[in-house]
Structures are given as C-alpha cells and as structure tokens.
Amino acid sequence: MTHFLVTDDNPQGHQLEDILGMVRGDLIKRAGKIVDDERPEAQKVLANDIEIMRRLSECIDMAEENSALLRRAFGPSREGQPRIGKT
C-alpha cells in the first residue's frame, strides 16, 4: 500500500504529478530564501536545488504524460477498478 498515491486502499491519495509539484514548490520557496547568501555552502545547496527542480520538472512531465495516456486508453479512473495492472 502506498502512503501518498491513489490506490484501491487509498482512494483519497494524490496523483504523482501533484506530489512532485508540491515538492518542487517547496524547493522554489527555499531557494528564494538562500539566493542572496553568498557563502559557498549556500551557493552549492542552491545549485543542487536548481538541478533537483529541473529533474522534478522532467518527472512531472512524464507523470502527466502517463495520466493522459491512461485517460485516453482506459477512460477516467474508477474507485476499486484499476485501469492497468493486477488487483
């Protein structure tokens, strides 16, 4: 059972792209707080966060593509009826 994603056991869960978007948003807020800190350690953290945000953006795009593909191929999700995979 997952803790965050929508499943039969967790119908109130979130879509993957939404969770990744929330994480990216948190990183953006943190980056805004350290952008003017010129210490090398802060600048390295900022550079790493920027790269993580870039990668998260790629992952969000892929997750959105998966959701669109599933909707096109199998229609909207229905509680208790997985569109793909084993139950």
N, CA, C and O atoms as CSV, one atom per row, in Angstrom:
chain,resi,resn,atom,element,x,y,z
A,1,MET,N,N,0.842,-1.182,0.000
A,1,MET,CA,C,0.000,0.000,0.000
A,1,MET,C,C,0.891,1.250,0.000
A,1,MET,O,O,1.885,1.318,0.722
A,2,THR,N,N,0.520,2.218,-0.809
A,2,THR,CA,C,1.269,3.474,-0.816
A,2,THR,C,C,0.684,4.420,0.219
A,2,THR,O,O,-0.464,4.272,0.637
A,3,HIS,N,N,1.474,5.377,0.619
A,3,HIS,CA,C,1.028,6.351,1.610
A,3,HIS,C,C,0.460,7.605,0.964
A,3,HIS,O,O,-0.351,8.299,1.577
A,4,PHE,N,N,0.866,7.906,-0.249
A,4,PHE,CA,C,0.531,9.186,-0.851
A,4,PHE,C,C,-0.267,9.082,-2.147
A,4,PHE,O,O,-1.079,9.959,-2.438
A,5,LEU,N,N,-0.053,8.030,-2.926
A,5,LEU,CA,C,-0.657,7.919,-4.247
A,5,LEU,C,C,-2.040,7.287,-4.177
A,5,LEU,O,O,-2.353,6.555,-3.239
A,6,VAL,N,N,-2.861,7.577,-5.175
A,6,VAL,CA,C,-4.184,6.978,-5.270
A,6,VAL,C,C,-4.037,5.483,-5.539
A,6,VAL,O,O,-3.350,5.084,-6.479
A,7,THR,N,N,-4.677,4.663,-4.720
A,7,THR,CA,C,-4.748,3.223,-4.915
A,7,THR,C,C,-6.120,2.767,-4.434
A,7,THR,O,O,-6.892,3.562,-3.898
A,8,ASP,N,N,-6.422,1.479,-4.628
A,8,ASP,CA,C,-7.673,0.945,-4.095
A,8,ASP,C,C,-7.738,1.138,-2.585
A,8,ASP,O,O,-8.795,1.448,-2.035
A,9,ASP,N,N,-6.595,0.950,-1.915
A,9,ASP,CA,C,-6.548,1.102,-0.460
A,9,ASP,C,C,-6.498,2.559,-0.011
A,9,ASP,O,O,-6.764,2.866,1.151
A,10,ASN,N,N,-6.160,3.446,-0.928
A,10,ASN,CA,C,-6.010,4.868,-0.598
A,10,ASN,C,C,-6.682,5.717,-1.682
A,10,ASN,O,O,-5.997,6.439,-2.407
A,11,PRO,N,N,-8.013,5.641,-1.804
A,11,PRO,CA,C,-8.695,6.375,-2.878
A,11,PRO,C,C,-8.592,7.892,-2.743
A,11,PRO,O,O,-8.825,8.615,-3.712
A,12,GLN,N,N,-8.251,8.374,-1.574
A,12,GLN,CA,C,-8.116,9.818,-1.363
A,12,GLN,C,C,-6.694,10.303,-1.600
A,12,GLN,O,O,-6.370,11.452,-1.299
A,13,GLY,N,N,-5.849,9.439,-2.136
A,13,GLY,CA,C,-4.456,9.803,-2.393
A,13,GLY,C,C,-4.332,10.844,-3.492
A,13,GLY,O,O,-5.328,11.342,-4.017
A,14,HIS,N,N,-3.105,11.157,-3.822
A,14,HIS,CA,C,-2.794,12.192,-4.807
A,14,HIS,C,C,-2.222,11.579,-6.075
A,14,HIS,O,O,-1.730,10.451,-6.065
A,15,GLN,N,N,-2.290,12.327,-7.155
A,15,GLN,CA,C,-1.599,11.925,-8.368
A,15,GLN,C,C,-0.120,12.242,-8.193
A,15,GLN,O,O,0.245,13.200,-7.512
A,16,LEU,N,N,0.718,11.434,-8.810
A,16,LEU,CA,C,2.167,11.596,-8.684
A,16,LEU,C,C,2.610,12.996,-9.083
A,16,LEU,O,O,3.428,13.609,-8.397
A,17,GLU,N,N,2.070,13.510,-10.199
A,17,GLU,CA,C,2.488,14.832,-10.655
A,17,GLU,C,C,2.155,15.921,-9.640
A,17,GLU,O,O,2.868,16.921,-9.549
A,18,ASP,N,N,1.081,15.738,-8.878
A,18,ASP,CA,C,0.717,16.726,-7.861
A,18,ASP,C,C,1.713,16.711,-6.698
A,18,ASP,O,O,2.114,17.766,-6.205
A,19,ILE,N,N,2.106,15.521,-6.266
A,19,ILE,CA,C,3.086,15.414,-5.178
A,19,ILE,C,C,4.425,16.006,-5.603
A,19,ILE,O,O,5.042,16.766,-4.855
A,20,LEU,N,N,4.867,15.656,-6.796
A,20,LEU,CA,C,6.148,16.192,-7.286
A,20,LEU,C,C,6.082,17.713,-7.420
A,20,LEU,O,O,7.061,18.406,-7.143
A,21,GLY,N,N,4.935,18.225,-7.841
A,21,GLY,CA,C,4.762,19.675,-7.949
A,21,GLY,C,C,4.841,20.361,-6.593
A,21,GLY,O,O,5.397,21.453,-6.478
A,22,MET,N,N,4.283,19.722,-5.562
A,22,MET,CA,C,4.368,20.291,-4.214
A,22,MET,C,C,5.818,20.335,-3.732
A,22,MET,O,O,6.249,21.324,-3.138
A,23,VAL,N,N,6.565,19.267,-3.987
A,23,VAL,CA,C,7.976,19.231,-3.592
A,23,VAL,C,C,8.750,20.318,-4.335
A,23,VAL,O,O,9.559,21.031,-3.740
A,24,ARG,N,N,8.497,20.439,-5.633
A,24,ARG,CA,C,9.175,21.484,-6.416
A,24,ARG,C,C,8.840,22.868,-5.875
A,24,ARG,O,O,9.717,23.727,-5.781
A,25,GLY,N,N,7.577,23.088,-5.520
A,25,GLY,CA,C,7.173,24.378,-4.953
A,25,GLY,C,C,7.898,24.685,-3.654
A,25,GLY,O,O,8.313,25.820,-3.423
A,26,ASP,N,N,8.050,23.677,-2.808
A,26,ASP,CA,C,8.787,23.870,-1.554
A,26,ASP,C,C,10.244,24.231,-1.832
A,26,ASP,O,O,10.812,25.093,-1.161
A,27,LEU,N,N,10.846,23.576,-2.817
A,27,LEU,CA,C,12.234,23.895,-3.165
A,27,LEU,C,C,12.360,25.318,-3.699
A,27,LEU,O,O,13.334,26.009,-3.400
A,28,ILE,N,N,11.392,25.752,-4.476
A,28,ILE,CA,C,11.416,27.128,-5.001
A,28,ILE,C,C,11.380,28.122,-3.853
A,28,ILE,O,O,12.127,29.100,-3.857
A,29,LYS,N,N,10.516,27.882,-2.868
A,29,LYS,CA,C,10.441,28.780,-1.708
A,29,LYS,C,C,11.758,28.798,-0.941
A,29,LYS,O,O,12.228,29.857,-0.527
A,30,ARG,N,N,12.352,27.614,-0.754
A,30,ARG,CA,C,13.622,27.550,-0.028
A,30,ARG,C,C,14.723,28.260,-0.814
A,30,ARG,O,O,15.543,28.971,-0.232
A,31,ALA,N,N,14.743,28.070,-2.132
A,31,ALA,CA,C,15.761,28.720,-2.956
A,31,ALA,C,C,15.652,30.235,-2.851
A,31,ALA,O,O,16.665,30.934,-2.825
A,32,GLY,N,N,14.429,30.740,-2.792
A,32,GLY,CA,C,14.245,32.189,-2.660
A,32,GLY,C,C,14.839,32.742,-1.383
A,32,GLY,O,O,15.249,33.902,-1.334
A,33,LYS,N,N,14.889,31.916,-0.347
A,33,LYS,CA,C,15.427,32.366,0.936
A,33,LYS,C,C,16.950,32.328,0.979
A,33,LYS,O,O,17.565,33.029,1.783
A,34,ILE,N,N,17.565,31.513,0.119
A,34,ILE,CA,C,19.023,31.396,0.188
A,34,ILE,C,C,19.727,31.999,-1.023
A,34,ILE,O,O,20.955,31.967,-1.099
A,35,VAL,N,N,18.979,32.542,-1.960
A,35,VAL,CA,C,19.574,33.037,-3.205
A,35,VAL,C,C,20.614,34.136,-2.959
A,35,VAL,O,O,21.580,34.243,-3.716
A,36,ASP,N,N,20.437,34.944,-1.927
A,36,ASP,CA,C,21.372,36.037,-1.672
A,36,ASP,C,C,22.476,35.684,-0.675
A,36,ASP,O,O,23.317,36.525,-0.356
A,37,ASP,N,N,22.475,34.464,-0.193
A,37,ASP,CA,C,23.515,34.011,0.726
A,37,ASP,C,C,24.731,33.631,-0.112
A,37,ASP,O,O,24.692,32.647,-0.850
A,38,GLU,N,N,25.799,34.397,-0.003
A,38,GLU,CA,C,26.962,34.210,-0.873
A,38,GLU,C,C,27.975,33.197,-0.351
A,38,GLU,O,O,29.004,32.971,-0.988
A,39,ARG,N,N,27.702,32.593,0.786
A,39,ARG,CA,C,28.635,31.582,1.288
A,39,ARG,C,C,28.672,30.399,0.320
A,39,ARG,O,O,27.649,30.042,-0.263
A,40,PRO,N,N,29.834,29.799,0.151
A,40,PRO,CA,C,29.968,28.691,-0.805
A,40,PRO,C,C,29.002,27.537,-0.527
A,40,PRO,O,O,28.456,26.939,-1.455
A,41,GLU,N,N,28.799,27.235,0.735
A,41,GLU,CA,C,27.898,26.135,1.080
A,41,GLU,C,C,26.462,26.431,0.642
A,41,GLU,O,O,25.769,25.560,0.116
A,42,ALA,N,N,26.033,27.665,0.866
A,42,ALA,CA,C,24.682,28.058,0.469
A,42,ALA,C,C,24.540,28.040,-1.049
A,42,ALA,O,O,23.515,27.611,-1.580
A,43,GLN,N,N,25.567,28.506,-1.734
A,43,GLN,CA,C,25.522,28.518,-3.197
A,43,GLN,C,C,25.506,27.101,-3.770
A,43,GLN,O,O,24.864,26.852,-4.791
A,44,LYS,N,N,26.212,26.166,-3.115
A,44,LYS,CA,C,26.184,24.773,-3.565
A,44,LYS,C,C,24.806,24.159,-3.335
A,44,LYS,O,O,24.292,23.441,-4.193
A,45,VAL,N,N,24.209,24.442,-2.181
A,45,VAL,CA,C,22.851,23.959,-1.908
A,45,VAL,C,C,21.886,24.522,-2.945
A,45,VAL,O,O,21.034,23.796,-3.458
A,46,LEU,N,N,22.011,25.796,-3.252
A,46,LEU,CA,C,21.149,26.427,-4.250
A,46,LEU,C,C,21.335,25.775,-5.618
A,46,LEU,O,O,20.359,25.470,-6.303
A,47,ALA,N,N,22.578,25.566,-6.008
A,47,ALA,CA,C,22.840,24.926,-7.308
A,47,ALA,C,C,22.251,23.516,-7.351
A,47,ALA,O,O,21.664,23.114,-8.355
A,48,ASN,N,N,22.410,22.773,-6.264
A,48,ASN,CA,C,21.832,21.428,-6.214
A,48,ASN,C,C,20.303,21.489,-6.292
A,48,ASN,O,O,19.680,20.709,-7.012
A,49,ASP,N,N,19.710,22.420,-5.545
A,49,ASP,CA,C,18.251,22.557,-5.564
A,49,ASP,C,C,17.743,22.904,-6.964
A,49,ASP,O,O,16.703,22.402,-7.391
A,50,ILE,N,N,18.464,23.750,-7.666
A,50,ILE,CA,C,18.060,24.117,-9.022
A,50,ILE,C,C,18.094,22.882,-9.928
A,50,ILE,O,O,17.190,22.685,-10.741
A,51,GLU,N,N,19.110,22.068,-9.795
A,51,GLU,CA,C,19.190,20.838,-10.594
A,51,GLU,C,C,18.073,19.869,-10.204
A,51,GLU,O,O,17.473,19.234,-11.071
A,52,ILE,N,N,17.798,19.757,-8.927
A,52,ILE,CA,C,16.702,18.896,-8.480
A,52,ILE,C,C,15.378,19.391,-9.047
A,52,ILE,O,O,14.557,18.587,-9.488
A,53,MET,N,N,15.158,20.709,-9.042
A,53,MET,CA,C,13.923,21.271,-9.607
A,53,MET,C,C,13.818,20.965,-11.097
A,53,MET,O,O,12.730,20.670,-11.592
A,54,ARG,N,N,14.922,21.030,-11.806
A,54,ARG,CA,C,14.917,20.705,-13.232
A,54,ARG,C,C,14.504,19.250,-13.445
A,54,ARG,O,O,13.687,18.939,-14.311
A,55,ARG,N,N,15.084,18.377,-12.642
A,55,ARG,CA,C,14.757,16.960,-12.774
A,55,ARG,C,C,13.316,16.686,-12.353
A,55,ARG,O,O,12.629,15.873,-12.972
A,56,LEU,N,N,12.862,17.363,-11.303
A,56,LEU,CA,C,11.464,17.208,-10.896
A,56,LEU,C,C,10.522,17.646,-12.016
A,56,LEU,O,O,9.489,17.018,-12.248
A,57,SER,N,N,10.885,18.723,-12.705
A,57,SER,CA,C,10.057,19.191,-13.818
A,57,SER,C,C,9.955,18.126,-14.900
A,57,SER,O,O,8.882,17.915,-15.466
A,58,GLU,N,N,11.059,17.457,-15.190
A,58,GLU,CA,C,11.034,16.366,-16.164
A,58,GLU,C,C,10.135,15.226,-15.671
A,58,GLU,O,O,9.372,14.649,-16.446
A,59,CYS,N,N,10.233,14.915,-14.398
A,59,CYS,CA,C,9.408,13.840,-13.832
A,59,CYS,C,C,7.929,14.216,-13.836
A,59,CYS,O,O,7.073,13.370,-14.096
A,60,ILE,N,N,7.631,15.466,-13.554
A,60,ILE,CA,C,6.241,15.933,-13.603
A,60,ILE,C,C,5.694,15.775,-15.012
A,60,ILE,O,O,4.569,15.309,-15.195
A,61,ASP,N,N,6.480,16.157,-16.002
A,61,ASP,CA,C,6.054,15.996,-17.399
A,61,ASP,C,C,5.754,14.536,-17.721
A,61,ASP,O,O,4.753,14.237,-18.373
A,62,MET,N,N,6.617,13.623,-17.268
A,62,MET,CA,C,6.394,12.200,-17.533
A,62,MET,C,C,5.153,11.684,-16.811
A,62,MET,O,O,4.381,10.909,-17.376
A,63,ALA,N,N,4.959,12.110,-15.567
A,63,ALA,CA,C,3.783,11.670,-14.812
A,63,ALA,C,C,2.501,12.192,-15.454
A,63,ALA,O,O,1.500,11.478,-15.515
A,64,GLU,N,N,2.529,13.445,-15.937
A,64,GLU,CA,C,1.360,13.993,-16.633
A,64,GLU,C,C,1.088,13.221,-17.925
A,64,GLU,O,O,-0.064,12.974,-18.281
A,65,GLU,N,N,2.168,12.841,-18.624
A,65,GLU,CA,C,2.012,12.041,-19.838
A,65,GLU,C,C,1.367,10.694,-19.517
A,65,GLU,O,O,0.486,10.238,-20.246
A,66,ASN,N,N,1.802,10.053,-18.424
A,66,ASN,CA,C,1.203,8.787,-18.014
A,66,ASN,C,C,-0.286,8.950,-17.728
A,66,ASN,O,O,-1.099,8.139,-18.171
A,67,SER,N,N,-0.640,9.994,-16.991
A,67,SER,CA,C,-2.053,10.225,-16.655
A,67,SER,C,C,-2.887,10.437,-17.916
A,67,SER,O,O,-3.982,9.889,-18.039
A,68,ALA,N,N,-2.372,11.226,-18.843
A,68,ALA,CA,C,-3.093,11.479,-20.092
A,68,ALA,C,C,-3.235,10.194,-20.903
A,68,ALA,O,O,-4.298,9.933,-21.465
A,69,LEU,N,N,-2.177,9.395,-20.969
A,69,LEU,CA,C,-2.205,8.132,-21.697
A,69,LEU,C,C,-3.255,7.191,-21.104
A,69,LEU,O,O,-4.031,6.578,-21.836
A,70,LEU,N,N,-3.272,7.082,-19.795
A,70,LEU,CA,C,-4.253,6.212,-19.142
A,70,LEU,C,C,-5.681,6.692,-19.385
A,70,LEU,O,O,-6.574,5.881,-19.628
A,71,ARG,N,N,-5.901,8.004,-19.322
A,71,ARG,CA,C,-7.244,8.546,-19.595
A,71,ARG,C,C,-7.668,8.257,-21.028
A,71,ARG,O,O,-8.801,7.843,-21.271
A,72,ARG,N,N,-6.756,8.475,-21.982
A,72,ARG,CA,C,-7.082,8.223,-23.393
A,72,ARG,C,C,-7.364,6.746,-23.644
A,72,ARG,O,O,-8.315,6.402,-24.346
A,73,ALA,N,N,-6.548,5.885,-23.078
A,73,ALA,CA,C,-6.648,4.460,-23.372
A,73,ALA,C,C,-7.775,3.763,-22.603
A,73,ALA,O,O,-8.428,2.865,-23.134
A,74,PHE,N,N,-7.999,4.178,-21.355
A,74,PHE,CA,C,-8.908,3.425,-20.499
A,74,PHE,C,C,-9.993,4.266,-19.837
A,74,PHE,O,O,-10.774,3.751,-19.038
A,75,GLY,N,N,-10.048,5.546,-20.160
A,75,GLY,CA,C,-11.050,6.413,-19.549
A,75,GLY,C,C,-10.638,6.840,-18.152
A,75,GLY,O,O,-9.536,6.533,-17.696
A,76,PRO,N,N,-11.533,7.552,-17.476
A,76,PRO,CA,C,-11.191,8.035,-16.139
A,76,PRO,C,C,-11.069,6.880,-15.145
A,76,PRO,O,O,-11.676,5.822,-15.315
A,77,SER,N,N,-10.279,7.110,-14.117
A,77,SER,CA,C,-10.139,6.070,-13.097
A,77,SER,C,C,-11.448,5.960,-12.310
A,77,SER,O,O,-12.175,6.937,-12.125
A,78,ARG,N,N,-11.718,4.733,-11.855
A,78,ARG,CA,C,-12.914,4.473,-11.056
A,78,ARG,C,C,-12.479,3.767,-9.785
A,78,ARG,O,O,-11.659,2.850,-9.825
A,79,GLU,N,N,-13.017,4.187,-8.680
A,79,GLU,CA,C,-12.639,3.624,-7.395
A,79,GLU,C,C,-12.865,2.104,-7.400
A,79,GLU,O,O,-13.931,1.623,-7.783
A,80,GLY,N,N,-11.857,1.375,-6.974
A,80,GLY,CA,C,-11.956,-0.061,-6.877
A,80,GLY,C,C,-11.708,-0.817,-8.167
A,80,GLY,O,O,-11.759,-2.046,-8.185
A,81,GLN,N,N,-11.435,-0.084,-9.267
A,81,GLN,CA,C,-11.207,-0.734,-10.554
A,81,GLN,C,C,-9.931,-0.172,-11.194
A,81,GLN,O,O,-9.975,0.858,-11.867
A,82,PRO,N,N,-8.805,-0.845,-10.985
A,82,PRO,CA,C,-7.570,-0.336,-11.595
A,82,PRO,C,C,-7.658,-0.390,-13.124
A,82,PRO,O,O,-8.225,-1.324,-13.690
A,83,ARG,N,N,-7.099,0.607,-13.768
A,83,ARG,CA,C,-7.110,0.645,-15.227
A,83,ARG,C,C,-6.074,-0.296,-15.823
A,83,ARG,O,O,-6.291,-0.844,-16.903
A,84,ILE,N,N,-4.963,-0.492,-15.146
A,84,ILE,CA,C,-3.916,-1.402,-15.608
A,84,ILE,C,C,-3.339,-2.127,-14.402
A,84,ILE,O,O,-3.529,-1.697,-13.264
A,85,GLY,N,N,-2.652,-3.201,-14.642
A,85,GLY,CA,C,-2.006,-3.940,-13.568
A,85,GLY,C,C,-2.930,-4.970,-12.942
A,85,GLY,O,O,-4.089,-5.112,-13.331
A,86,LYS,N,N,-2.401,-5.672,-11.979
A,86,LYS,CA,C,-3.152,-6.700,-11.276
A,86,LYS,C,C,-3.792,-6.121,-10.034
A,86,LYS,O,O,-3.262,-5.187,-9.430
A,87,THR,N,N,-4.913,-6.666,-9.657
A,87,THR,CA,C,-5.600,-6.204,-8.437
A,87,THR,C,C,-5.107,-6.934,-7.234
A,87,THR,O,O,-5.571,-6.677,-6.123
